Amino acid sequence: MIVSVDVYSQDIDASLAAFKKALDTGAKDVCLTSNHDWDTKEFMSLNLRFEADHKNEALASLDDGPFQKDSEF
């Protein structure tokens, strides 16, 4: 079964590692974007999105990191 992942984190290193893991394990439509405050332009978080088989190891690695399902920190 293919699942869609959409998680947020303020940890840049963990987000880059998760992005690489998703690419390396065959995830599709992998996207990492930054979110900034509209007024101050200050960095708020990174948003990682991808699609993968529900058994993909990149999914399991997200449980070990500082990721949240929504962007409300």
mmCIF file of the N, C-alpha and C atoms, coordinates in Angstrom:
data_MODEL
# 
_entry.id   MODEL 
# 
loop_
_atom_site.group_PDB 
_atom_site.id 
_atom_site.type_symbol 
_atom_site.label_atom_id 
_atom_site.label_alt_id 
_atom_site.label_comp_id 
_atom_site.label_asym_id 
_atom_site.label_entity_id 
_atom_site.label_seq_id 
_atom_site.pdbx_PDB_ins_code 
_atom_site.Cartn_x 
_atom_site.Cartn_y 
_atom_site.Cartn_z 
_atom_site.occupancy 
_atom_site.B_iso_or_equiv 
_atom_site.pdbx_formal_charge 
_atom_site.auth_seq_id 
_atom_site.auth_comp_id 
_atom_site.auth_asym_id 
_atom_site.auth_atom_id 
_atom_site.pdbx_PDB_model_num 
ATOM 1   N N  . MET A 1 1  ? 0.839  -1.167 0.000  1.00 0.00 ? 1  MET A N  1 
ATOM 2   C CA . MET A 1 1  ? 0.000  0.000  0.000  1.00 0.00 ? 1  MET A CA 1 
ATOM 3   C C  . MET A 1 1  ? 0.896  1.247  0.000  1.00 0.00 ? 1  MET A C  1 
ATOM 4   N N  . ILE A 1 2  ? 0.593  2.208  -0.845 1.00 0.00 ? 2  ILE A N  1 
ATOM 5   C CA . ILE A 1 2  ? 1.337  3.463  -0.909 1.00 0.00 ? 2  ILE A CA 1 
ATOM 6   C C  . ILE A 1 2  ? 0.725  4.456  0.076  1.00 0.00 ? 2  ILE A C  1 
ATOM 7   N N  . VAL A 1 3  ? 1.591  5.101  0.854  1.00 0.00 ? 3  VAL A N  1 
ATOM 8   C CA . VAL A 1 3  ? 1.139  6.112  1.808  1.00 0.00 ? 3  VAL A CA 1 
ATOM 9   C C  . VAL A 1 3  ? 1.787  7.450  1.487  1.00 0.00 ? 3  VAL A C  1 
ATOM 10  N N  . SER A 1 4  ? 1.117  8.511  1.856  1.00 0.00 ? 4  SER A N  1 
ATOM 11  C CA . SER A 1 4  ? 1.647  9.866  1.692  1.00 0.00 ? 4  SER A CA 1 
ATOM 12  C C  . SER A 1 4  ? 2.148  10.361 3.032  1.00 0.00 ? 4  SER A C  1 
ATOM 13  N N  . VAL A 1 5  ? 3.325  10.959 3.033  1.00 0.00 ? 5  VAL A N  1 
ATOM 14  C CA . VAL A 1 5  ? 3.940  11.491 4.243  1.00 0.00 ? 5  VAL A CA 1 
ATOM 15  C C  . VAL A 1 5  ? 4.002  13.005 4.126  1.00 0.00 ? 5  VAL A C  1 
ATOM 16  N N  . ASP A 1 6  ? 3.642  13.683 5.211  1.00 0.00 ? 6  ASP A N  1 
ATOM 17  C CA . ASP A 1 6  ? 3.682  15.148 5.257  1.00 0.00 ? 6  ASP A CA 1 
ATOM 18  C C  . ASP A 1 6  ? 4.006  15.529 6.700  1.00 0.00 ? 6  ASP A C  1 
ATOM 19  N N  . VAL A 1 7  ? 5.302  15.777 6.979  1.00 0.00 ? 7  VAL A N  1 
ATOM 20  C CA . VAL A 1 7  ? 5.734  16.075 8.343  1.00 0.00 ? 7  VAL A CA 1 
ATOM 21  C C  . VAL A 1 7  ? 6.565  17.349 8.386  1.00 0.00 ? 7  VAL A C  1 
ATOM 22  N N  . TYR A 1 8  ? 6.678  17.910 9.572  1.00 0.00 ? 8  TYR A N  1 
ATOM 23  C CA . TYR A 1 8  ? 7.395  19.162 9.794  1.00 0.00 ? 8  TYR A CA 1 
ATOM 24  C C  . TYR A 1 8  ? 8.446  18.988 10.887 1.00 0.00 ? 8  TYR A C  1 
ATOM 25  N N  . SER A 1 9  ? 9.510  19.785 10.803 1.00 0.00 ? 9  SER A N  1 
ATOM 26  C CA . SER A 1 9  ? 10.543 19.788 11.828 1.00 0.00 ? 9  SER A CA 1 
ATOM 27  C C  . SER A 1 9  ? 11.309 21.106 11.772 1.00 0.00 ? 9  SER A C  1 
ATOM 28  N N  . GLN A 1 10 ? 11.846 21.499 12.902 1.00 0.00 ? 10 GLN A N  1 
ATOM 29  C CA . GLN A 1 10 ? 12.733 22.656 12.944 1.00 0.00 ? 10 GLN A CA 1 
ATOM 30  C C  . GLN A 1 10 ? 14.196 22.218 12.913 1.00 0.00 ? 10 GLN A C  1 
ATOM 31  N N  . ASP A 1 11 ? 14.437 20.932 12.964 1.00 0.00 ? 11 ASP A N  1 
ATOM 32  C CA . ASP A 1 11 ? 15.787 20.370 12.957 1.00 0.00 ? 11 ASP A CA 1 
ATOM 33  C C  . ASP A 1 11 ? 16.257 20.191 11.511 1.00 0.00 ? 11 ASP A C  1 
ATOM 34  N N  . ILE A 1 12 ? 17.131 21.067 11.057 1.00 0.00 ? 12 ILE A N  1 
ATOM 35  C CA . ILE A 1 12 ? 17.583 21.063 9.666  1.00 0.00 ? 12 ILE A CA 1 
ATOM 36  C C  . ILE A 1 12 ? 18.359 19.793 9.343  1.00 0.00 ? 12 ILE A C  1 
ATOM 37  N N  . ASP A 1 13 ? 19.278 19.386 10.210 1.00 0.00 ? 13 ASP A N  1 
ATOM 38  C CA . ASP A 1 13 ? 20.087 18.191 9.953  1.00 0.00 ? 13 ASP A CA 1 
ATOM 39  C C  . ASP A 1 13 ? 19.225 16.934 9.864  1.00 0.00 ? 13 ASP A C  1 
ATOM 40  N N  . ALA A 1 14 ? 18.280 16.793 10.773 1.00 0.00 ? 14 ALA A N  1 
ATOM 41  C CA . ALA A 1 14 ? 17.394 15.622 10.755 1.00 0.00 ? 14 ALA A CA 1 
ATOM 42  C C  . ALA A 1 14 ? 16.515 15.624 9.509  1.00 0.00 ? 14 ALA A C  1 
ATOM 43  N N  . SER A 1 15 ? 16.073 16.791 9.094  1.00 0.00 ? 15 SER A N  1 
ATOM 44  C CA . SER A 1 15 ? 15.234 16.898 7.897  1.00 0.00 ? 15 SER A CA 1 
ATOM 45  C C  . SER A 1 15 ? 16.013 16.525 6.640  1.00 0.00 ? 15 SER A C  1 
ATOM 46  N N  . LEU A 1 16 ? 17.258 16.991 6.551  1.00 0.00 ? 16 LEU A N  1 
ATOM 47  C CA . LEU A 1 16 ? 18.089 16.633 5.401  1.00 0.00 ? 16 LEU A CA 1 
ATOM 48  C C  . LEU A 1 16 ? 18.385 15.134 5.373  1.00 0.00 ? 16 LEU A C  1 
ATOM 49  N N  . ALA A 1 17 ? 18.645 14.557 6.538  1.00 0.00 ? 17 ALA A N  1 
ATOM 50  C CA . ALA A 1 17 ? 18.903 13.115 6.624  1.00 0.00 ? 17 ALA A CA 1 
ATOM 51  C C  . ALA A 1 17 ? 17.663 12.311 6.218  1.00 0.00 ? 17 ALA A C  1 
ATOM 52  N N  . ALA A 1 18 ? 16.494 12.746 6.657  1.00 0.00 ? 18 ALA A N  1 
ATOM 53  C CA . ALA A 1 18 ? 15.245 12.058 6.308  1.00 0.00 ? 18 ALA A CA 1 
ATOM 54  C C  . ALA A 1 18 ? 14.951 12.204 4.815  1.00 0.00 ? 18 ALA A C  1 
ATOM 55  N N  . PHE A 1 19 ? 15.258 13.367 4.246  1.00 0.00 ? 19 PHE A N  1 
ATOM 56  C CA . PHE A 1 19 ? 15.095 13.598 2.813  1.00 0.00 ? 19 PHE A CA 1 
ATOM 57  C C  . PHE A 1 19 ? 15.970 12.632 2.023  1.00 0.00 ? 19 PHE A C  1 
ATOM 58  N N  . LYS A 1 20 ? 17.229 12.515 2.418  1.00 0.00 ? 20 LYS A N  1 
ATOM 59  C CA . LYS A 1 20 ? 18.156 11.612 1.745  1.00 0.00 ? 20 LYS A CA 1 
ATOM 60  C C  . LYS A 1 20 ? 17.705 10.164 1.891  1.00 0.00 ? 20 LYS A C  1 
ATOM 61  N N  . LYS A 1 21 ? 17.257 9.788  3.081  1.00 0.00 ? 21 LYS A N  1 
ATOM 62  C CA . LYS A 1 21 ? 16.798 8.417  3.323  1.00 0.00 ? 21 LYS A CA 1 
ATOM 63  C C  . LYS A 1 21 ? 15.602 8.089  2.432  1.00 0.00 ? 21 LYS A C  1 
ATOM 64  N N  . ALA A 1 22 ? 14.685 9.043  2.294  1.00 0.00 ? 22 ALA A N  1 
ATOM 65  C CA . ALA A 1 22 ? 13.517 8.821  1.440  1.00 0.00 ? 22 ALA A CA 1 
ATOM 66  C C  . ALA A 1 22 ? 13.955 8.598  -0.009 1.00 0.00 ? 22 ALA A C  1 
ATOM 67  N N  . LEU A 1 23 ? 14.877 9.416  -0.495 1.00 0.00 ? 23 LEU A N  1 
ATOM 68  C CA . LEU A 1 23 ? 15.377 9.248  -1.862 1.00 0.00 ? 23 LEU A CA 1 
ATOM 69  C C  . LEU A 1 23 ? 16.092 7.911  -2.038 1.00 0.00 ? 23 LEU A C  1 
ATOM 70  N N  . ASP A 1 24 ? 16.936 7.572  -1.074 1.00 0.00 ? 24 ASP A N  1 
ATOM 71  C CA . ASP A 1 24 ? 17.741 6.355  -1.152 1.00 0.00 ? 24 ASP A CA 1 
ATOM 72  C C  . ASP A 1 24 ? 16.909 5.077  -1.071 1.00 0.00 ? 24 ASP A C  1 
ATOM 73  N N  . THR A 1 25 ? 15.749 5.151  -0.463 1.00 0.00 ? 25 THR A N  1 
ATOM 74  C CA . THR A 1 25 ? 14.933 3.944  -0.279 1.00 0.00 ? 25 THR A CA 1 
ATOM 75  C C  . THR A 1 25 ? 13.793 3.844  -1.283 1.00 0.00 ? 25 THR A C  1 
ATOM 76  N N  . GLY A 1 26 ? 13.806 4.702  -2.302 1.00 0.00 ? 26 GLY A N  1 
ATOM 77  C CA . GLY A 1 26 ? 12.853 4.561  -3.392 1.00 0.00 ? 26 GLY A CA 1 
ATOM 78  C C  . GLY A 1 26 ? 11.542 5.298  -3.248 1.00 0.00 ? 26 GLY A C  1 
ATOM 79  N N  . ALA A 1 27 ? 11.453 6.234  -2.323 1.00 0.00 ? 27 ALA A N  1 
ATOM 80  C CA . ALA A 1 27 ? 10.231 7.036  -2.194 1.00 0.00 ? 27 ALA A CA 1 
ATOM 81  C C  . ALA A 1 27 ? 10.048 7.880  -3.451 1.00 0.00 ? 27 ALA A C  1 
ATOM 82  N N  . LYS A 1 28 ? 8.828  8.257  -3.737 1.00 0.00 ? 28 LYS A N  1 
ATOM 83  C CA . LYS A 1 28 ? 8.500  9.045  -4.924 1.00 0.00 ? 28 LYS A CA 1 
ATOM 84  C C  . LYS A 1 28 ? 8.038  10.447 -4.519 1.00 0.00 ? 28 LYS A C  1 
ATOM 85  N N  . ASP A 1 29 ? 8.194  11.383 -5.438 1.00 0.00 ? 29 ASP A N  1 
ATOM 86  C CA . ASP A 1 29 ? 7.732  12.768 -5.237 1.00 0.00 ? 29 ASP A CA 1 
ATOM 87  C C  . ASP A 1 29 ? 8.258  13.362 -3.929 1.00 0.00 ? 29 ASP A C  1 
ATOM 88  N N  . VAL A 1 30 ? 9.538  13.146 -3.667 1.00 0.00 ? 30 VAL A N  1 
ATOM 89  C CA . VAL A 1 30 ? 10.163 13.623 -2.427 1.00 0.00 ? 30 VAL A CA 1 
ATOM 90  C C  . VAL A 1 30 ? 10.382 15.135 -2.530 1.00 0.00 ? 30 VAL A C  1 
ATOM 91  N N  . CYS A 1 31 ? 9.933  15.855 -1.505 1.00 0.00 ? 31 CYS A N  1 
ATOM 92  C CA . CYS A 1 31 ? 10.001 17.318 -1.529 1.00 0.00 ? 31 CYS A CA 1 
ATOM 93  C C  . CYS A 1 31 ? 10.324 17.833 -0.129 1.00 0.00 ? 31 CYS A C  1 
ATOM 94  N N  . LEU A 1 32 ? 11.298 18.727 -0.042 1.00 0.00 ? 32 LEU A N  1 
ATOM 95  C CA . LEU A 1 32 ? 11.659 19.367 1.221  1.00 0.00 ? 32 LEU A CA 1 
ATOM 96  C C  . LEU A 1 32 ? 11.571 20.875 1.007  1.00 0.00 ? 32 LEU A C  1 
ATOM 97  N N  . THR A 1 33 ? 10.684 21.529 1.733  1.00 0.00 ? 33 THR A N  1 
ATOM 98  C CA . THR A 1 33 ? 10.504 22.974 1.586  1.00 0.00 ? 33 THR A CA 1 
ATOM 99  C C  . THR A 1 33 ? 10.631 23.667 2.930  1.00 0.00 ? 33 THR A C  1 
ATOM 100 N N  . SER A 1 34 ? 11.025 24.923 2.881  1.00 0.00 ? 34 SER A N  1 
ATOM 101 C CA . SER A 1 34 ? 11.142 25.702 4.115  1.00 0.00 ? 34 SER A CA 1 
ATOM 102 C C  . SER A 1 34 ? 9.915  26.592 4.286  1.00 0.00 ? 34 SER A C  1 
ATOM 103 N N  . ASN A 1 35 ? 9.570  26.831 5.526  1.00 0.00 ? 35 ASN A N  1 
ATOM 104 C CA . ASN A 1 35 ? 8.464  27.716 5.874  1.00 0.00 ? 35 ASN A CA 1 
ATOM 105 C C  . ASN A 1 35 ? 9.014  28.879 6.678  1.00 0.00 ? 35 ASN A C  1 
ATOM 106 N N  . HIS A 1 36 ? 8.564  30.071 6.338  1.00 0.00 ? 36 HIS A N  1 
ATOM 107 C CA . HIS A 1 36 ? 9.044  31.289 6.993  1.00 0.00 ? 36 HIS A CA 1 
ATOM 108 C C  . HIS A 1 36 ? 7.862  32.136 7.442  1.00 0.00 ? 36 HIS A C  1 
ATOM 109 N N  . ASP A 1 37 ? 8.077  32.908 8.485  1.00 0.00 ? 37 ASP A N  1 
ATOM 110 C CA . ASP A 1 37 ? 7.060  33.850 8.936  1.00 0.00 ? 37 ASP A CA 1 
ATOM 111 C C  . ASP A 1 37 ? 6.843  34.887 7.836  1.00 0.00 ? 37 ASP A C  1 
ATOM 112 N N  . TRP A 1 38 ? 5.597  35.149 7.505  1.00 0.00 ? 38 TRP A N  1 
ATOM 113 C CA . TRP A 1 38 ? 5.271  36.060 6.412  1.00 0.00 ? 38 TRP A CA 1 
ATOM 114 C C  . TRP A 1 38 ? 5.813  37.466 6.656  1.00 0.00 ? 38 TRP A C  1 
ATOM 115 N N  . ASP A 1 39 ? 5.691  37.965 7.881  1.00 0.00 ? 39 ASP A N  1 
ATOM 116 C CA . ASP A 1 39 ? 6.085  39.342 8.180  1.00 0.00 ? 39 ASP A CA 1 
ATOM 117 C C  . ASP A 1 39 ? 7.588  39.496 8.421  1.00 0.00 ? 39 ASP A C  1 
ATOM 118 N N  . THR A 1 40 ? 8.153  38.620 9.242  1.00 0.00 ? 40 THR A N  1 
ATOM 119 C CA . THR A 1 40 ? 9.557  38.774 9.637  1.00 0.00 ? 40 THR A CA 1 
ATOM 120 C C  . THR A 1 40 ? 10.525 38.023 8.724  1.00 0.00 ? 40 THR A C  1 
ATOM 121 N N  . LYS A 1 41 ? 9.998  37.115 7.918  1.00 0.00 ? 41 LYS A N  1 
ATOM 122 C CA . LYS A 1 41 ? 10.813 36.258 7.045  1.00 0.00 ? 41 LYS A CA 1 
ATOM 123 C C  . LYS A 1 41 ? 11.716 35.320 7.837  1.00 0.00 ? 41 LYS A C  1 
ATOM 124 N N  . GLU A 1 42 ? 11.446 35.169 9.126  1.00 0.00 ? 42 GLU A N  1 
ATOM 125 C CA . GLU A 1 42 ? 12.221 34.280 9.991  1.00 0.00 ? 42 GLU A CA 1 
ATOM 126 C C  . GLU A 1 42 ? 11.868 32.820 9.704  1.00 0.00 ? 42 GLU A C  1 
ATOM 127 N N  . PHE A 1 43 ? 12.895 31.961 9.684  1.00 0.00 ? 43 PHE A N  1 
ATOM 128 C CA . PHE A 1 43 ? 12.702 30.525 9.468  1.00 0.00 ? 43 PHE A CA 1 
ATOM 129 C C  . PHE A 1 43 ? 11.806 29.945 10.559 1.00 0.00 ? 43 PHE A C  1 
ATOM 130 N N  . MET A 1 44 ? 10.824 29.147 10.140 1.00 0.00 ? 44 MET A N  1 
ATOM 131 C CA . MET A 1 44 ? 9.920  28.505 11.095 1.00 0.00 ? 44 MET A CA 1 
ATOM 132 C C  . MET A 1 44 ? 10.122 26.987 11.143 1.00 0.00 ? 44 MET A C  1 
ATOM 133 N N  . SER A 1 45 ? 10.134 26.344 9.967  1.00 0.00 ? 45 SER A N  1 
ATOM 134 C CA . SER A 1 45 ? 10.264 24.890 9.940  1.00 0.00 ? 45 SER A CA 1 
ATOM 135 C C  . SER A 1 45 ? 10.552 24.415 8.523  1.00 0.00 ? 45 SER A C  1 
ATOM 136 N N  . LEU A 1 46 ? 10.850 23.120 8.430  1.00 0.00 ? 46 LEU A N  1 
ATOM 137 C CA . LEU A 1 46 ? 10.983 22.451 7.143  1.00 0.00 ? 46 LEU A CA 1 
ATOM 138 C C  . LEU A 1 46 ? 9.839  21.461 7.010  1.00 0.00 ? 46 LEU A C  1 
ATOM 139 N N  . ASN A 1 47 ? 9.327  21.336 5.803  1.00 0.00 ? 47 ASN A N  1 
ATOM 140 C CA . ASN A 1 47 ? 8.227  20.423 5.517  1.00 0.00 ? 47 ASN A CA 1 
ATOM 141 C C  . ASN A 1 47 ? 8.749  19.341 4.565  1.00 0.00 ? 47 ASN A C  1 
ATOM 142 N N  . LEU A 1 48 ? 8.682  18.093 5.004  1.00 0.00 ? 48 LEU A N  1 
ATOM 143 C CA . LEU A 1 48 ? 9.102  16.950 4.191  1.00 0.00 ? 48 LEU A CA 1 
ATOM 144 C C  . LEU A 1 48 ? 7.855  16.199 3.732  1.00 0.00 ? 48 LEU A C  1 
ATOM 145 N N  . ARG A 1 49 ? 7.775  15.990 2.411  1.00 0.00 ? 49 ARG A N  1 
ATOM 146 C CA . ARG A 1 49 ? 6.648  15.249 1.850  1.00 0.00 ? 49 ARG A CA 1 
ATOM 147 C C  . ARG A 1 49 ? 7.185  14.209 0.873  1.00 0.00 ? 49 ARG A C  1 
ATOM 148 N N  . PHE A 1 50 ? 6.562  13.036 0.899  1.00 0.00 ? 50 PHE A N  1 
ATOM 149 C CA . PHE A 1 50 ? 6.874  12.011 -0.092 1.00 0.00 ? 50 PHE A CA 1 
ATOM 150 C C  . PHE A 1 50 ? 5.823  10.919 -0.064 1.00 0.00 ? 50 PHE A C  1 
ATOM 151 N N  . GLU A 1 51 ? 5.859  10.072 -1.086 1.00 0.00 ? 51 GLU A N  1 
ATOM 152 C CA . GLU A 1 51 ? 5.002  8.900  -1.159 1.00 0.00 ? 51 GLU A CA 1 
ATOM 153 C C  . GLU A 1 51 ? 5.890  7.668  -1.183 1.00 0.00 ? 51 GLU A C  1 
ATOM 154 N N  . ALA A 1 52 ? 5.459  6.645  -0.441 1.00 0.00 ? 52 ALA A N  1 
ATOM 155 C CA . ALA A 1 52 ? 6.259  5.422  -0.374 1.00 0.00 ? 52 ALA A CA 1 
ATOM 156 C C  . ALA A 1 52 ? 5.386  4.246  0.039  1.00 0.00 ? 52 ALA A C  1 
ATOM 157 N N  . ASP A 1 53 ? 5.903  3.063  -0.211 1.00 0.00 ? 53 ASP A N  1 
ATOM 158 C CA . ASP A 1 53 ? 5.240  1.859  0.264  1.00 0.00 ? 53 ASP A CA 1 
ATOM 159 C C  . ASP A 1 53 ? 5.205  1.889  1.789  1.00 0.00 ? 53 ASP A C  1 
ATOM 160 N N  . HIS A 1 54 ? 4.153  1.362  2.371  1.00 0.00 ? 54 HIS A N  1 
ATOM 161 C CA . HIS A 1 54 ? 4.003  1.423  3.832  1.00 0.00 ? 54 HIS A CA 1 
ATOM 162 C C  . HIS A 1 54 ? 5.095  0.655  4.577  1.00 0.00 ? 54 HIS A C  1 
ATOM 163 N N  . LYS A 1 55 ? 5.870  -0.168 3.885  1.00 0.00 ? 55 LYS A N  1 
ATOM 164 C CA . LYS A 1 55 ? 6.968  -0.899 4.515  1.00 0.00 ? 55 LYS A CA 1 
ATOM 165 C C  . LYS A 1 55 ? 8.323  -0.227 4.295  1.00 0.00 ? 55 LYS A C  1 
ATOM 166 N N  . ASN A 1 56 ? 8.339  0.923  3.650  1.00 0.00 ? 56 ASN A N  1 
ATOM 167 C CA . ASN A 1 56 ? 9.577  1.638  3.357  1.00 0.00 ? 56 ASN A CA 1 
ATOM 168 C C  . ASN A 1 56 ? 10.262 2.040  4.662  1.00 0.00 ? 56 ASN A C  1 
ATOM 169 N N  . GLU A 1 57 ? 11.569 1.791  4.748  1.00 0.00 ? 57 GLU A N  1 
ATOM 170 C CA . GLU A 1 57 ? 12.288 2.069  5.991  1.00 0.00 ? 57 GLU A CA 1 
ATOM 171 C C  . GLU A 1 57 ? 12.401 3.564  6.296  1.00 0.00 ? 57 GLU A C  1 
ATOM 172 N N  . ALA A 1 58 ? 12.207 4.414  5.305  1.00 0.00 ? 58 ALA A N  1 
ATOM 173 C CA . ALA A 1 58 ? 12.222 5.857  5.565  1.00 0.00 ? 58 ALA A CA 1 
ATOM 174 C C  . ALA A 1 58 ? 11.074 6.250  6.491  1.00 0.00 ? 58 ALA A C  1 
ATOM 175 N N  . LEU A 1 59 ? 9.969  5.546  6.410  1.00 0.00 ? 59 LEU A N  1 
ATOM 176 C CA . LEU A 1 59 ? 8.833  5.817  7.298  1.00 0.00 ? 59 LEU A CA 1 
ATOM 177 C C  . LEU A 1 59 ? 9.189  5.507  8.749  1.00 0.00 ? 59 LEU A C  1 
ATOM 178 N N  . ALA A 1 60 ? 9.823  4.384  8.962  1.00 0.00 ? 60 ALA A N  1 
ATOM 179 C CA . ALA A 1 60 ? 10.212 3.985  10.316 1.00 0.00 ? 60 ALA A CA 1 
ATOM 180 C C  . ALA A 1 60 ? 11.215 4.962  10.910 1.00 0.00 ? 60 ALA A C  1 
ATOM 181 N N  . SER A 1 61 ? 12.099 5.492  10.081 1.00 0.00 ? 61 SER A N  1 
ATOM 182 C CA . SER A 1 61 ? 13.108 6.421  10.598 1.00 0.00 ? 61 SER A CA 1 
ATOM 183 C C  . SER A 1 61 ? 12.501 7.747  11.061 1.00 0.00 ? 61 SER A C  1 
ATOM 184 N N  . LEU A 1 62 ? 11.336 8.091  10.548 1.00 0.00 ? 62 LEU A N  1 
ATOM 185 C CA . LEU A 1 62 ? 10.681 9.330  10.994 1.00 0.00 ? 62 LEU A CA 1 
ATOM 186 C C  . LEU A 1 62 ? 10.267 9.244  12.462 1.00 0.00 ? 62 LEU A C  1 
ATOM 187 N N  . ASP A 1 63 ? 9.957  8.045  12.920 1.00 0.00 ? 63 ASP A N  1 
ATOM 188 C CA . ASP A 1 63 ? 9.566  7.862  14.320 1.00 0.00 ? 63 ASP A CA 1 
ATOM 189 C C  . ASP A 1 63 ? 10.710 8.177  15.275 1.00 0.00 ? 63 ASP A C  1 
ATOM 190 N N  . ASP A 1 64 ? 11.938 8.056  14.798 1.00 0.00 ? 64 ASP A N  1 
ATOM 191 C CA . ASP A 1 64 ? 13.107 8.301  15.639 1.00 0.00 ? 64 ASP A CA 1 
ATOM 192 C C  . ASP A 1 64 ? 13.558 9.764  15.621 1.00 0.00 ? 64 ASP A C  1 
ATOM 193 N N  . GLY A 1 65 ? 12.923 10.572 14.803 1.00 0.00 ? 65 GLY A N  1 
ATOM 194 C CA . GLY A 1 65 ? 13.368 11.957 14.643 1.00 0.00 ? 65 GLY A CA 1 
ATOM 195 C C  . GLY A 1 65 ? 12.409 12.972 15.248 1.00 0.00 ? 65 GLY A C  1 
ATOM 196 N N  . PRO A 1 66 ? 12.759 14.242 15.098 1.00 0.00 ? 66 PRO A N  1 
ATOM 197 C CA . PRO A 1 66 ? 11.979 15.329 15.700 1.00 0.00 ? 66 PRO A CA 1 
ATOM 198 C C  . PRO A 1 66 ? 10.868 15.828 14.768 1.00 0.00 ? 66 PRO A C  1 
ATOM 199 N N  . PHE A 1 67 ? 10.039 14.924 14.263 1.00 0.00 ? 67 PHE A N  1 
ATOM 200 C CA . PHE A 1 67 ? 9.038  15.305 13.281 1.00 0.00 ? 67 PHE A CA 1 
ATOM 201 C C  . PHE A 1 67 ? 7.644  15.364 13.878 1.00 0.00 ? 67 PHE A C  1 
ATOM 202 N N  . GLN A 1 68 ? 6.857  16.298 13.350 1.00 0.00 ? 68 GLN A N  1 
ATOM 203 C CA . GLN A 1 68 ? 5.466  16.456 13.777 1.00 0.00 ? 68 GLN A CA 1 
ATOM 204 C C  . GLN A 1 68 ? 4.576  16.390 12.556 1.00 0.00 ? 68 GLN A C  1 
ATOM 205 N N  . LYS A 1 69 ? 3.307  16.034 12.796 1.00 0.00 ? 69 LYS A N  1 
ATOM 206 C CA . LYS A 1 69 ? 2.347  15.922 11.695 1.00 0.00 ? 69 LYS A CA 1 
ATOM 207 C C  . LYS A 1 69 ? 1.863  17.271 11.197 1.00 0.00 ? 69 LYS A C  1 
ATOM 208 N N  . ASP A 1 70 ? 1.909  18.296 12.025 1.00 0.00 ? 70 ASP A N  1 
ATOM 209 C CA . ASP A 1 70 ? 1.452  19.609 11.577 1.00 0.00 ? 70 ASP A CA 1 
ATOM 210 C C  . ASP A 1 70 ? 2.486  20.668 11.907 1.00 0.00 ? 70 ASP A C  1 
ATOM 211 N N  . SER A 1 71 ? 2.297  21.848 11.378 1.00 0.00 ? 71 SER A N  1 
ATOM 212 C CA . SER A 1 71 ? 3.317  22.899 11.489 1.00 0.00 ? 71 SER A CA 1 
ATOM 213 C C  . SER A 1 71 ? 3.144  23.809 12.695 1.00 0.00 ? 71 SER A C  1 
ATOM 214 N N  . GLU A 1 72 ? 2.216  23.513 13.567 1.00 0.00 ? 72 GLU A N  1 
ATOM 215 C CA . GLU A 1 72 ? 1.983  24.348 14.760 1.00 0.00 ? 72 GLU A CA 1 
ATOM 216 C C  . GLU A 1 72 ? 2.966  23.970 15.862 1.00 0.00 ? 72 GLU A C  1 
ATOM 217 N N  . PHE A 1 73 ? 4.098  24.653 15.910 1.00 0.00 ? 73 PHE A N  1 
ATOM 218 C CA . PHE A 1 73 ? 5.124  24.336 16.913 1.00 0.00 ? 73 PHE A CA 1 
ATOM 219 C C  . PHE A 1 73 ? 4.800  25.020 18.196 1.00 0.00 ? 73 PHE A C  1 
# 
